[in-house]
Amino acid sequence: MNLKKHSICVLFCFTSLMSLNAQNKITYQKVEARQNALDPKWVAYDAKTIDKLPGFKIKKQLPGSIYGSSKMWQKEATGFFRTEKVDNRWWIIDPEGYPYIFKGVAVFNAGRSVNQQKAFDKKYGSKENWVKQESKLLRDNGFNGVGAWSNVDLVRNAENPLVYTVIISPMGMYHADHIKKYGGKYKEASWQNYRFDLVMVFDKEFDAYIEKSVKEVTQYKNDKYLMGYFTDNELPWYNDALDKHLTLLAKDEQGYIAAKEWLDKRKGFNASASDITQEDRMAFTAFYFETYMKKVTDALRKADPNHMYLGCRFNQDKEQELTNPEIFKVAGKYMDIISINHYRKWEPSQDLMNNWGEWSGKPFLITEWYTKGEDSGLPNNTGAGWLVRTQKERGLFYQNFTLELLKNKNSVGWHWFKYMDNDPQDLSTDYSNRDSNKGIVNSNFEPYQPLLKEMKVINDNAYELTRYFDKM
């Protein structure tokens, strides 16, 4: 063997080993967290931060595209957002062909409570001033877009629009009317408040609500700042749906009839719930979910063929849908990007994120996640996000979480939930959004600067971080 080549090989292996050893010896900051305000147990977690990455150097941010993309390379420009896998990493590609990581904030609106309105009038005076100043706040801290339930009309009509998303709720609209037939309350329903935890996808009445909900999207079809559409939020796609359709619904209900026909066809005989296997359950869940997917995407793509479908915002409750390969195979057929609301974990799992990409063949976007700070002065009794002690620690949580996302080649971004804190005096909101510190600003529109400082350093270096992780 050539001695020069041998020496280079030994040096490379030694350097790699030293680098690995250095990473193993890193001492990370510890952040204590608890699951909610009633949980007496604080647990210490490692918070991986950008300053602890071996060999990573923070660089001055270079000018990007008008959408907040990087200009480090360029692909085909189509005039609308799309996705593409480049060198084994998924990317959102902006209308000009540049790579885009979605660093967004959800619920970008000015609040609706009496207290929030008073603070709004005092600080901004007009909606136009609010969207101008607060869009600048987002951009100054490295964010490049807004997520679901944002004030879309204000954002898209601003002088310098942020990238935005639109959420429509066809099943939510149907559900709101369906529950009225039961006196406004179902006999059996969990936190999502669907009867027997079943999504009524087989009901022919649902189809009319789809058509009604997609009518509004035609106004957006030529807007280059629109990323795409969500439909509904956190629907209960549980693995026992077949059992529940057959044992809890009346035999003349459309859901029962569809489930019974499916099982009889699969088994080849007049089957009952006692004949169901686990394989049957998983297969039916896919069929059940695909019924929803096909209906909503057919209508949506007919109304707007230009923009991406961002999915129905899977929920991490019990992790059933997030660990079901059959659900993700169906999602991959219909979604351009798979949206996932991520709670009850300190950080996302690399193995699980790899599975999502492998099962679906599509990228994913984390569309809700946050943690709350005890120093906010709010009760913090509601909402799924964990508690930490300070705003700075919220920022350390943000760094740790996003670094894990940026490592993963199936991830194309995240939406922090949300722009503004809850107002505890506003009892008109749903219970999960009552009294908690979720925002990057408080109810008086005052930014949490220690939080934003930690967010900004990740956001500003996100593109370089993908290069760094891809070389590892």
N, C-alpha and C positions, 0 to 999 in steps of 0.2 A: 504493500500500500504506500502511495506517495506520502512522505513525511509531512509535507506542507499541508496536504488535505487532512491528514490525521490530526495534526495540531489544531487546525481550524475546527474540526469536528469535536475534539476534546474541549476546546475553549467554548464552543457553542453550548455543549451539554452542561459544562460547568456553570456557565452564565445562566442558563435556563434553570438549573437546580438552585442556584443562589437566589434567583428571582422568585422561585416557588417557595423557598425557605423564608424569604423576606415577607412574602404575602402571608405565610402561615404564622409569622410572629407579629403581625400588625395588631396593635392594641386599639380597638375601636371605642368610641364613646358609648357609655351605657345610658340607655333611656328607659325609665320605668314607665310602664303602661298598665292600665286595667281595662276590663271590658266595658264597664259602665260606672256611673256614679254610685251605684249600690254595691258594687263588687269591692269587698274589703282587701282583696289581694292584689298588690302591685308586683309585677314581674319585670325583671330587668332584661332588656334586649340589646344586642349589639346594633349600633347605628353606623352602617358603612357610609362614608362620606367621600366626596371627590378629592379632598386633600390627602386622603390615605391611599389613593390608587398609586401603586409603585410605577414610577416613570411617567406618569401623566402630567403634562404641563398645561396649565390654563393659558389659552391664547386669546389675543384681542379678537373680538367678534367681527367678522367681515360682513360687509353689506350683503343682504340676501335679496330675494325677489319680493315683489309687492305683497305676496301672500305669507311671508315669513319663512320661506323655504331657504335652503342652502344652495349656493351656486357652485358647489364642489364638482358637480357634473350635470349633464343635461341629456334627457331622453326625448322621445317624440312629444311634441306639444299638440294636444288635442283640443284645447280650449276649455276643458273641464277637468276636474279632479278624477284620478283613476288610481289603480294600484299596479305594481309590477315587481317581480322578484328579480333582483340584481345581485349577482355574485352570492347567491344563496340567502340573501336577506330581503325581506319584504319591505317595500317602500310605498308610501303615498306619493304620487307624481302630480305636481301642480299643473294648472292649465298651460304653463309655459314650458313644462317638461322638467322642472327642477325637483329634487327630492325634498319631501316635506314630512316632518315629524309633528304630529298634532299635539301641541302643548296647550291645552285648553282649560277653560274654567266654565263649569256648568251654571245654569240659572243666573245668567248675567242680566239682571234687571234690578230696578231701583226699589224693590220692596213695595208693600201695599198697606202696611199698618199705619195707624195714625201717627205713631212716633217716627216711623221711617219717613213718612211724607213731610212732617215738620222739619226734620233734618235735611231732607232733600231740598225743600224750598229755600232753606237758609243757605245751603252750600252752593247750589247750582242754579236755582231759579227757573230753569227750563230743561226739558228732556234732551234738547240738542246739546246744551252745555254738559249735561251729565254724560252722554255717550261719548262726547269728544274727550272729556277729561279722564273718564274711567277706561276708555280704550287705550289712552296713552299710558295709564297706570299699568295695564296688562302688558303692553308692548315694552315699557321700560323695565319690566321684570321678566322679560323673556317669553311671555305667552304670545301665541299667534292665532288664537281662535276661541270660539265659545261653543259650549255644548248645549244639551237639551234644555228646554224651558227658558231660553234667553229671549230678550226683547228683539225678535228678529227684524221687525219693521224698522226700529231705530238703528240697529246695527247695519243693515244692508243699505239704508238710505244715508248713512253718514258720509262725510267727505272722503274719509279714508277707511273703508270698511274692513272689519276683521272677517276672517273666514268663519262661517257659521254652519249650524246644522238645524234641521227642522224635525220636530217629532209630531206625528199624528197618532191618534189612538182609536182605531176602529173597534177593537175588542173592548176597550175602556168605555166607549160610547154605548155599545150594545149592552155591556154589563150594567151601566147606569140605569138603563130602561128595564132590563131583565129583572133586576132585584126588586123593582116596584111591584112586580107580580106576586112577590112574597112579603108584601107589607114593609119593604125597605130593609129587611134583615133575613138572611138565610138561616135555616135551622142549624146547619153545620157548615162552617167555613173557617179557615185559619186566617193569618194576618193579611194575606192578599185579598181576602174577602170574596173569593170565588166559591160558588156552591160546590161542596164536596171537593174543593181544590181542583175543579175541572174547568178547563177553558172550553167555551161552547162553540168549538170550531165546526161541528157538524150541523148546527142549526142553520137552516136556509135563511132565517131572518138576519143572520150576521152579514150576509152578502150585501144587503142594502146599506148597512153601516160602513162597509168598506168603500162602496161607491161614493157615499156622502163625504167620508173623510178625505178621499184623494182629490176631490174637486178643488180644494184649496191649493194643491201643489203646482198646478199649471202656471201660476204666477211666478214661480221660481225657476222654471225649466231652462231659461236662457241666462241665468245669473252665474257668472264664473266664480263668485266668492262662496257659493254654496258647496259644501263638501258632499252632503247627501242626506238621506232620511232615516230616521228611526220609526218603527211602528210599535206602539204600546211600550210597556215597561214591566219587567219582572213578573211575567206570567208564570203560573205554577206548572211547569212541565215535569211532573213527578213520575217516577217509574211505576207506581201502582195505578196508573190511569185506567188500564184495562179492567182490573178488578173492580174499581169504583164505578166505571160505566155499567158494568154488568150486575153489580150487587146493590147499588145505591139509587140508580135511576129507574123510573117507571118504565115498563116494557113498551109503552107507546111513545116514549121520548126519542127524539132524533139521535141523541148520543148513544142510547142503548141499542137502537136498531143498527147503527153504523158499526158499533163494536161487535155486536153479535154476528153480523154478516161477515165481518173481517175474520173473527175467530173460527166460524164454521168453514169458511173457505180455506183457511190455513190448515185446519185439522182434517178437513175432508169428511166431517160428520157433524151431527147436531151436538155441539159442544156446550159445556157450562163452565162456570168459574172454577170448579174443582179440577178441570182439565188444564188449567193455565200453568205453564212453566215459566221460569225466569227468562228464558230465551223469548218466549211469547211476549212477556212484558216489555222487554227492550225493543222488540220488533214493532209492537203496537205503538209504543211511545214515538218511534220514528214516523210511523204512518199518521198518527194523530198530529204530531208537530208539522209534518209535511203538508197536511191539509190546510193548516193555517198559512204556512209559508207560500204555498202555491197561490192561494186566493189573494193574499195581500200583495205579493210581488207582481202578479199578472196585472192587477189594477194600477199599481204604482208605476210600473214601467210603461204602461200604456199612457198614463198621464204625463210622465216625464222620463223620456228615454235617455236623457243626458247625464243624470246624476246617479251616484252610487246608493245602493241600499245598505244601510249600516246595521240592520238586524233589529232584534226586539229586546235587547238589553237583558241578557241572562243574569240571573241572581245566584249568589253563592249559598243561599239557604239550603242546608243539608247537603250541598255539593252534588245533588243527584244529576242535574243536567250537565254540570261541568266535568263529570267523570263518566259520562255516557257517550261512547264512541258513535252510537247510532244517531244521536241528536246532532253531533258535530258533522257527521257525513251529510245529513240533510241540510244543515246550515251552510255547508260549503257549496251546495248546489245552487243556493238562492242568494246568499249574502255576498257582497263584495268585501266587506269587513265585518268581522264578528264582534259585537259589542257585549262587554261583560262588566257588571257592577261588582266590585271586589271589596268585601268586608270580612271582619272577624279573623283576620290574619295580620301578622306583623309585616309580612312581605309575600309577594307571589312566588309560587314554586316553579323552578326551572323545568322540572320533569313534567308538571301539569301543562305549562305553557308550550312545551315541546309537543305534548300529546294533542293539544288543541290544533296546532299547525299540521301535524301528521294526519289526524283524523279528518280534518276539514279541507286541507289544501288551500287555506286562506289565512290572511293575517287577522290579528285581533286588535281591539282598541279597548282600554279600560275606561269606562264611561262614568263611573262613580267610585270615589274612594276619598277618605279624609280621616283625620283624627282631631280630637277636641282638646283644648287647653284649659286646665283648671284655673289659670291666672286670668281668664277672660271675665270672671265674675258671674258667669251664667250658671244656672243649675246643672246643665248638661245631663239631664235625665233621659232625653229622647234621642233617637237616631242610632244607627248600627255602628258608627265609627267608635274606635277605642278612645280612651282618655290618656293624655300625658300631662305633665305638670305645667309646662310653659309654652309660649309661642315659639321660642327658639327650638324646643324639642319637637314641636309640630314640624318645623322646618327640617330637623334631622330625620324625622320619620319620612318626610317627602324625599329627601336625598336617598335614603336607604331603599325606598320603594322604587323610585324611578331608575336608580342604577341597575336594579334587577331587571326592570323592563327593557332598558337599553341594551343589556347583555343579550337579550333574547331576540333572535332574528325573525320571529313571527310577530313581534310587537311593533305597532306603528304609531303609538302615542297614548295619551291619557287626558282625561278631563277631571280636574279636581272638583269635588262637590263641597262648597260652591262659592259664589262670589260674596254673598253677604250672610252674616249671622242671622239666626232666628231671633225674632222679637218675642220674649216670653209673654208679653201682654196681648199678643195677637192670637186669640183662641179660634180664629176662623180657619186656620191651617190644619192639615192632617196631623195626627198626634206625633208622628216621627219627625216633624219639622217645627216643634214647638219652642224649645228653650235652649238650644245648643250652639256652641261655638264651632261652626263649620266653615265660616267665611274667611276670605283674605282681608275683608273689611268688617267692622262691627256695624251695628244698626244705626250709628251716626255717621257712617261712611268714612270712618277713620281707619286707615290701613294698619294692619299688624306688621310693622316693619321688621321685627326679628324673624318672623315667618318668611316674609317676602325676600329677605336677604339670602336665606338658605335656598329658597326656590330659584332665585335668579341665577345663582352660580351654576346650577344644573341646567336650567333652561338655555342659558347662553352657550353652554358647551355641549349640548346634546349631540350635535352632528359629529364633533370631534370625538366624543365618547364612543359613538358607534364604530369609528375607525379604530380606536384604541382596543375595544373589546373584540373586534373582528380579527385583530392581529394576534390575539392571545392563543 
